[in-house]
């Protein structure tokens, strides 16, 4: 978050050196590369993550995000569904899904998202904005703009509360 990409990668490499079979370190490396727009390196780190832990839903979410940035929407959607097959309660996957589809009022994914949104205290400050932003997009899709804005505000407020900033 402090734009210290090189330092972050060095710390991650140290973690990998200490434990080369730790999928979380490779996922963090992939995320860091992705945020720095090094997509090829991000994909390599993700591939290593999934070699170690093939049922890692967070890795599927990041892989989908990278594929979206490359315009590979159908493939990106496949990875979201793979992640949801493993864990259909991970808010990040719904946020990623919301960028790939248009929701309808009777969409089962929308119903699950509403359920997850009502249990936001279980997700923590890093995951909660994801479900709120997904619900914002879904309600926008179905034309419920009042509810959509409420979720947008909740997402932004929750995200803001997780950022430590002192002017």
C-alpha positions as CSV (number, residue, x, y, z in Angstrom):
1,X,0.0,0.0,0.0
2,X,3.0,2.3,0.5
3,X,4.2,1.8,-3.1
4,X,7.3,0.0,-1.8
5,X,7.0,-2.8,-4.3
6,X,10.6,-3.8,-4.4
7,X,10.8,-4.0,-0.6
8,X,7.6,-6.0,-0.5
9,X,8.9,-8.5,-3.1
10,X,12.2,-8.9,-1.2
11,X,10.2,-9.7,2.0
12,X,8.1,-12.2,0.2
13,X,11.1,-13.8,-1.4
14,X,12.6,-14.2,2.1
15,X,9.4,-15.9,3.2
16,X,9.5,-18.2,0.2
17,X,13.2,-18.9,1.0
18,X,12.2,-19.9,4.5
19,X,9.2,-22.0,3.4
20,X,9.1,-22.7,-0.4
21,X,5.8,-24.6,0.0
22,X,3.8,-21.8,1.5
23,X,1.0,-20.9,-1.0
24,X,0.1,-17.7,0.9
25,X,3.6,-16.2,0.1
26,X,3.2,-17.0,-3.6
27,X,-0.3,-15.5,-3.6
28,X,1.0,-12.4,-2.0
29,X,3.7,-12.2,-4.6
30,X,1.2,-12.6,-7.4
31,X,-1.0,-9.9,-5.9
32,X,2.0,-7.6,-5.5
33,X,3.1,-8.2,-9.1
34,X,-0.5,-7.7,-10.3
35,X,-0.9,-4.4,-8.4
36,X,2.4,-3.3,-10.1
37,X,1.1,-4.3,-13.5
38,X,3.7,-7.1,-13.9
39,X,1.1,-9.6,-15.3
40,X,3.4,-12.3,-16.5
41,X,5.2,-12.5,-13.2
42,X,1.9,-12.4,-11.4
43,X,0.6,-15.4,-13.4
44,X,3.8,-17.4,-12.7
45,X,3.4,-16.8,-9.0
46,X,-0.2,-17.8,-9.2
47,X,0.6,-20.9,-11.1
48,X,3.1,-21.8,-8.3
49,X,0.4,-21.0,-5.7
50,X,-2.0,-23.4,-7.4
51,X,0.6,-26.1,-7.8
52,X,1.1,-26.1,-4.0
53,X,-2.6,-25.7,-3.2
54,X,-4.9,-26.5,-6.1
55,X,-8.1,-25.7,-4.1
56,X,-7.2,-22.1,-3.1
57,X,-10.2,-19.9,-3.9
58,X,-8.3,-16.6,-3.3
59,X,-5.9,-17.6,-6.0
60,X,-8.7,-18.2,-8.4
61,X,-10.1,-14.7,-7.6
62,X,-6.7,-13.1,-8.4
63,X,-6.3,-15.2,-11.5
64,X,-9.7,-14.0,-12.7
65,X,-8.8,-10.4,-12.0
66,X,-5.6,-10.7,-14.1
67,X,-7.5,-12.5,-16.9
68,X,-10.0,-9.6,-16.9
69,X,-7.2,-7.1,-17.2
70,X,-6.1,-9.0,-20.3
71,X,-9.6,-9.0,-21.7
72,X,-10.1,-12.7,-21.3
73,X,-13.6,-12.5,-19.8
74,X,-14.8,-16.0,-20.4
75,X,-11.7,-17.6,-18.9
76,X,-11.9,-15.1,-16.0
77,X,-15.5,-16.2,-15.3
78,X,-14.4,-19.9,-15.3
79,X,-11.9,-19.1,-12.6
80,X,-14.5,-17.3,-10.5
81,X,-16.8,-20.3,-10.7
82,X,-13.9,-22.7,-9.8
83,X,-13.3,-20.5,-6.7
84,X,-17.0,-20.5,-5.8
85,X,-17.2,-24.3,-6.2
86,X,-14.6,-24.5,-3.4
87,X,-15.9,-21.7,-1.2
88,X,-19.1,-19.9,-2.0
89,X,-18.8,-17.6,1.1
90,X,-15.7,-15.7,0.0
91,X,-16.7,-12.1,-0.6
92,X,-13.7,-11.4,-3.0
93,X,-15.1,-14.0,-5.4
94,X,-18.4,-12.2,-5.6
95,X,-16.7,-8.9,-6.2
96,X,-14.8,-10.4,-9.0
97,X,-18.0,-12.1,-10.3
98,X,-19.8,-8.8,-10.2
99,X,-17.4,-7.4,-12.8
100,X,-18.2,-10.3,-15.2
101,X,-21.9,-10.6,-15.3
102,X,-25.2,-8.7,-15.1
103,X,-27.4,-9.8,-12.2
104,X,-31.1,-10.4,-12.2
105,X,-33.6,-10.1,-9.3
106,X,-33.9,-13.9,-9.0
107,X,-30.1,-14.6,-9.4
108,X,-29.0,-17.2,-6.8
109,X,-25.6,-15.4,-6.6
110,X,-27.4,-12.2,-5.6
111,X,-29.3,-14.1,-2.8
112,X,-26.0,-15.5,-1.5
113,X,-24.4,-12.1,-1.7
114,X,-27.3,-10.5,0.4
115,X,-26.8,-13.3,2.9
116,X,-23.0,-12.6,3.1
117,X,-23.6,-8.9,3.3
118,X,-25.9,-9.4,6.3
119,X,-23.0,-11.2,8.0
120,X,-20.3,-8.7,7.4
121,X,-18.9,-8.9,10.9
122,X,-17.7,-12.4,10.0
123,X,-15.6,-11.3,7.1
124,X,-13.3,-8.6,8.6
125,X,-12.4,-5.2,7.2
126,X,-10.5,-6.6,4.2
127,X,-13.3,-8.8,2.8
128,X,-16.3,-6.8,3.8
129,X,-15.9,-4.0,1.2
130,X,-15.8,-6.7,-1.5
131,X,-19.2,-8.0,-0.7
132,X,-20.7,-4.5,-0.4
133,X,-19.2,-3.4,-3.7
134,X,-20.5,-6.6,-5.3
135,X,-24.0,-5.8,-3.9
136,X,-23.7,-2.3,-5.2
137,X,-23.1,-3.6,-8.7
138,X,-25.8,-6.2,-8.5
139,X,-28.5,-3.8,-7.3
140,X,-27.4,-1.3,-10.0
141,X,-28.0,-4.1,-12.5
142,X,-31.5,-4.8,-11.3
143,X,-32.4,-1.1,-11.2
144,X,-32.6,-0.7,-7.4
145,X,-30.5,2.4,-7.3
146,X,-31.3,3.5,-3.8
147,X,-30.1,0.1,-2.4
148,X,-27.2,0.2,-4.8
149,X,-26.0,3.5,-3.4
150,X,-26.5,2.3,0.2
151,X,-24.1,-0.6,-0.5
152,X,-21.6,1.6,-2.3
153,X,-21.5,3.9,0.8
154,X,-21.1,0.9,3.1
155,X,-18.3,-0.4,1.0
156,X,-16.5,2.9,0.8
157,X,-17.0,3.5,4.6
158,X,-15.7,0.1,5.5
159,X,-12.7,0.4,3.1
160,X,-11.9,3.8,4.5
161,X,-12.0,2.5,8.0
162,X,-9.3,0.0,7.1
163,X,-6.8,2.6,5.9
164,X,-4.6,4.1,8.5
165,X,-4.1,7.7,7.6
166,X,-3.4,10.7,9.7
167,X,-3.5,14.0,7.8
